[in-house]
Amino acid sequence: MYALVDCNNFYVSCERAFHPKFIGKPMVVLSNNDGCVISRSHEAKSVVPMGAVTFQYRSIFEKYHISVFSSNFPLYGDMSQRVMGVLNRFTPDMEIYSIDEAFLEFNELKRVDFKQLGHQIKQQVKQITQIPISIGFGKTKTLAKIANRMAKKFPEKTSGVFILDTEDKRIHTLQETPVEDVWGIGRQTAKKLHNIGITNALEYIQRSDQYLRKHFSVVGLRLKYELQGTSVLKLEEVADKKSIATTRSFATSLTEYADLKERVSTFASSCAEKLRKQQAKCRAIMVLIRTDGHRKERKPYRRNIVLKLPYASSSDITLSHYASRGLQVIYKKGYAYKKAGVILMDVQSETYQQLNLFTNENPKHQALMQTMDAINHRWGAKKVKLASQYIPKTWVMRQERLSKRYTTHWQELLEVE
């Protein structure tokens, strides 16, 4: 039996854990630079859509007395680890699917009352973290996902725990599940299914294996097996990333090349640090720049470029150098840039790498990077930087409604009187 545990309105719930006066009241959390809404309380969902642009909805926030918070990712990341730690007490077989979701597998247990187990998990997570969760149980990961949807959709009937433990329940639930809400079916596939008369999950599994394999490949066929109760998707271990990205929107638009170059150099350095943490190197780097798409009075401009490196590298110096070269090619004067980013591609283990007969990276880079990482780890992030990052200047995101880092910063710990 699989269980999918999903934290309810996770970012909002994290804020409410330290501001209980907002429980039961409309509330939203904004994205980087307070750009748009990325999390909503149940009370706010009827008037604020997901992704709502902040400056367009300020009057709505005021009209409906909606509390607004800037995103506090250090806090959310720490709270996520605490939730996952509690879940890991119940079974070692766990797949962390996202910051607020995890699959659990109970394949060794017999004669378990899964309803009682679900409420026990809910109670412990709530007691230790103050985060409300919903749990769905099913014989496959896909059925557990559907069961979780039912637990969240009908909280009064399910109390946040729903179990697909009988054939009648499975059939009825599949009939009530729109095909576009099935895990693994995207928007375009859902549109195609509607065009051929398949509107719910039950109608999907009623099609023949040959038909689904022909029109939706082996992936579509596997989905049918999952919905029928045959498990083909096993728990996945945490894998190293195949690409690493750092992209940011700026609080104010940048017009000067020097300012944009400093940002790109910093992003490349940040990516390089992540690369070294997973003991890997990359062979290609992408640089992207964008103007503000919401400013209709300005001419839009968006470009990206991919540069192949002559050798695999995880050095701040090398990656910053090639990122700057890429920026130099795509930068155009006269535009106000609102966003830039760096993406490392063709990531490979540093243990196995293809050497170049004619040119290789300066061997001193590796020792230098190890020293930088050690100093920054001991004395604080970004104490040592590249000269191209302009050390006296610290770039910060616009976060006008930021809460404290209650669990990750000594000076901001919660005070109890």
N, C-alpha and C positions, 0 to 999 in steps of 0.2 A: 504494500500500500504506500502510495506517495501522498505527501501533504505539501501544499503551497501556502506559505505564510506571507502575507502582504500587510505592510504597515499602512494604516488608514491616513490619507492626506499627510504623508510623512513629514514634509518640511513644516507644515502648519502645526502638526502634533509635537514636533521638537520645540517649537516656540512656546506652545501652550504648556509643555512640561515645566517650564520655568516662569510662565505667566498664566497661572490658572484662571485669572479673572477673565481671560478671553475665551474660555471654554463655553460653547453654546452660542457664541457671537460670531458674526461674519468676519472673515479674516483672509488675507491673501499674502503670499510671499513672492517677491520679485526676482528676476534673473540678474545676471551680472550687470553692473552699471544701472540697476533699477530700470531695465529696458521694458520687460513685459512680465506678465503673470505666469508663474510656473507651478504654483500650488495654491489650492483653494480649500477653504473649509466647506463642509456640507451646506452651511447657511449662505455662502456666497455664490455657490454654483449656479443658482437660478438667474443671477443678474450679471455675472462676470464670466465670460468664456475663457477657456485655457488659451494662453498665448496673447491675451488682450494687451495691447500697447499701453503702457502706463500713462503717458501724457494725454491719450485719447479718453481714458476712463477716470480721470481725476474727479470729474463732476459726479460720476456714478459712485465712487468711493465715498464722497462727502454726503451724497443724497441718502445712501443706505447705511451710513455710519460703519463702513468697512475698515477695519484696522489693517494697516499696510506695514509689512516688514521687508527689509532688504535681506537677500540671501546670506546665510551665515554658514558656509560650507565646512569650516573647521568643526563647528558644533554638530552639524548634521552627520559628518563622517564619523565622529566619535560616538554619537548616539547609535548609529548604525552598527558599529562594532560591538556595542553593549547588547543590542538586540540579538545579533548573531551569536554572541557568547552565550546568552540564555538558551537559544534554540539548540546550540551544540550540546547542551546538557542532556537533551532527550534522545539524541542519536548522533553517532559519529558520521553517519552517511548524510552529508549535507552539501548542497550546491548553492552558493551565493549567486543569485541570478542578477540582482541589481542592488543598489544602495538600500532599497526598502523591500526586497523580495528574496525569498530563499525556498528551495525545494528540500524536503526531508524525505528520507526513505526508511520505512519500518519493515524490512523484509525478513527479519529474524523473529519477529514477535508473533505469538499465537494467542487467540482468544482475547484480543485487546478491545476494550470499549473505547473506540476512537472518538466518540462524542465526549466522553469524560476526559480522555487524553487532550483533545483540542481545547477544552475549557481550562484544563490545568496549565497548558502552554500559555493561553491568553492571560490567565491570572498571574503567572510568574513574570511574563514580559511587562505587564501593566504595573505590577508591584515594584519591580526593579528599575524600570526606565520611564514609566508613566506614558508609554506609547501604546495606543490602542491598535490591535491587529485583527485581521480576518483570516480564517483558515479554511481551506478546502481539501477534502480527502478524496482520492480516486485511485483506481488500479493502474493508471498511467499518469504521466506528467501532464498530458493534455487534458485528461478528465479532472485532475486536481486543479488545473487552471480554471476550468469551467465551474467546478464546485466552488472555488474561491469567489468567482464572479457572483454566484447565487448568494453566497454568505454576505457579500457586501451590498447586493441589491435588495435583499429582504432581511435586514438586521433584526427587525421585530420578531420574525418567525424563527430565524436561525440562531439568534444571539451571537452572530459572528462566526459560527462553525457549521459547515454543511458537509455531509458525507454521502458520496455516491456509492453506497454499499449494496444496492439491490438492482436487479435488471429493470424493474419497473421505474425506479428512480432515474436510472441512466437514460432510458428511452424518453421519459417525460421531460427531463432536463434538456436533452439534445433537441427535442421538438421546440422547446421554449428559447433556445439559444440561436439568435440570428447568425448567419454564416460569417458575417463580417466581424463578429465578436469571438470567433474561434482563434485560439493561439496559433499563429503560423500562416494565417490567411491575411494577406495585405489588401490594400484598397483596390488595386487593379484586378487582383484575382477575385475579390468579392464582387466587383462589377461584372466580371465575366461569368461568374456563377449565377448571379441574378438574371443575366441575359438568357441563360439556358434553363431557367426555372428552378434553380436550387437556392432557397431562401433561408433555410435553417440547417443545423448540423445533422439532424436526422435524415433529411432529404439527401444530404451529401453522402452519408454512408450507405444509402440505398442504391447508389450507382455501382455498376460492376467494377471489378478491379481493372479490367482491360480498358474501360472507358476513362477512369481516373488517371491511369498511367499514361495513356495516350495524350490526354489533354492537359494534365497537370504534373507529369513526370513522376518519378519514383517518390519524390517528396510528398506529392498529393496522395499517393497510395499509402505511404507510411502514416500520414495523418488519419486516413480511414481506419487503419489498424489500431491506432491510439484511441480513437473515438469508440471503437468496438470493445476496448478493454484489453487489447494485446500490447504490452509494453515494448516499444522499439527504440525509445529515446531514454537512454540511461543518464544517470547523474554525471556531470562533467566536472573535472578538476579545474582549478584556476590555472589558466594558461598564460604564457607570456604574450604580450601584445605584438601583433604583426605590424602595426604602425603606431606612432606616438605623435600626438598633436598638442600644440598650445595656441589657441586663438582667443583673441579678446576684442571686445568693443571698447572704444575710448570714451571717457567722460566728456571730452570735448574733441571736436574734429581736428586732425593734424594736417597742416598744409606744407610744412617744411620737410625736406628730405632728411635732414639731420635728425629730427625728432622721430621720424618714421624708422630710420635706420637703427636708432637706439632701441626702439621697441622690438624690432625684428631680431636684433642681436640678443636681447634679453629672452625672447621666446625660444630662440635656438639654444641658448644656454640652459633654459629650463627643461627643454626636451632632452638635451644631452645628459642631464642629471638623472632623469627618469630612465634613460637608456642604460646608464651604468648600473642603476639599481637592479635591473633584471639581467645584468651581465651580458649585454648585447651591444652590437654595433650596427650601423646602417650604411647603405650604399647609395642612397638617393635622398634628396630633400626638396620639398615643395614650399614655395613662398606665395602667399596670397594677400591681396589688398582689396578693400571695398570702400566705396563712398556710402553715405547714408541713403538707403533706399526709400526712407520715409519723407525725405526732403524733395518734394516735387519741383520746387523752383530751381534746383540744381541739377546739372547734367550728370547722370549716373556713370560710374566707371568701376569696373571690376575685372581684375586680371590675376592669373596665377602662372607660375612657371616651375618646372621640375628640372633639377640639376642632378646629373649622375656624378657621384664622387669617384675619384681615381682609385680610392682604396676605402675599405670599411673603417668607420671612425665613430667614437663616442666622445671626442674631445670638444669642449666648449669652443676652443680656438678655431678648430677646423670647421665645425658646423656653423659658427657665427660668420666666419669668412665667406663660406659659400652662400649662406643666407643673404648676406649683404650684396654679394655679386648678383644674385637673383633679383633682389629688390631694385638694384640699379637698372636692370633691363626693363622691368615692368612699370617703374615709377614714372608718372607724368606730372609735370608742374602745372599748377592752376586748379587742382582738385583738392577738396577737403575730405580727407580719409577718416572714416569712422571705425574701421575694423581692419586688423591685420592678423596673420597667423603663420605658423611654421609647422609642417607635418613631415616627420621622418618616415621614410619608406624603405622597402627592401631590408627589413630588420633581420639580423641573423645572430646566432650565438657567437660570443667573442672567442669561444673555445675552438670553433671550426670556422675558418675564414679563408677566402681566396686571396693569396698574396700577389702583388704586382711585381713583375721582374724589374721594371725600370724606375718606379717611384713608389715610395711607401711613406707613411706618416712618421714624423720625428718621434723617435722612441722616448724622448723626454716628456712628451705629452701625457703619457699614461701615469707616470709618477707624479707629475704636476696635478693632474686631475684627482688622484687619490689624496694628495695633500689638501687640495681645495675642499674636497668633500669632508675630510676629517675635521678641518677647521670650522666649516659651516655647520657641521653636525654638533660640534662641541659648543660653539659660541653663538649660534643662531643663524638662520637662513640668510644667505646673501651677504654675509660679512665680507667675503672675498668675491670680487667680481672681475670681469674683463674691463679693460679701460674703455672699450667701445660702449659699455653699458652706462657710463657717466655716473660714477659712484656717488657724488653729492646729491644726486636727484633720486627721489623715490616715487615711483608711479603707483597710484592707488586708484581703485575703482570708485565710481560714484555709489555710495551706500548711505543714503541720507537717513535711513530708518533701520540701522543695524543694531541688533541686540548684542549682548555681551557673549564672549566665548566662555561660558560658564564651566565647561569641563576640560578645557585645553589651555588655559592661560591663568597663571597664579594670581595676577592682579585683578582678574575678573571672576574669581570664584564666587559662587552664590553665598550671600551672607544671611545667616539665620539669627534673628533676634529673640 
